[in-house]
Amino acid sequence: MNKKVTGIFAYLGIIFWLIAFLAGDKEGAKFHLNQGLVLFLFMMILSVLSVIPVVGWIVACVGYVAWLVFVIMGIVSVCKDEEKELPLIGKIHLLK
């Protein structure tokens, strides 16, 4: 897979992220692989918060909308061949 396909796969969920990480252009799309992994962990945190009645549900609903916006922003960034950090969570670096 080339850099763009790997970058797009990185934002589509953990299964696609694993495919991109194992079979894609890791060096060319390392930035987007990191952003996709951070988004996945953000989704896991939202899932845990959604168990808390009322306040957790509200925070999770707002977070899910933000997650969807971040995914779209990431894919647009890949298509424009940019390495633009996502708002709020973009400065987190998990991959070296």
Secondary structure, 3 states (H helix, E strand, C coil): CCHHHHHHHHCCCHHHHHHHHHHCCCCCCHHHHHHHHHHHHHHHHHHHHCCCCCHHHHHHHHHHHHHHHHHHHHHHHHHCCCCCCCCCCCCCCCCC
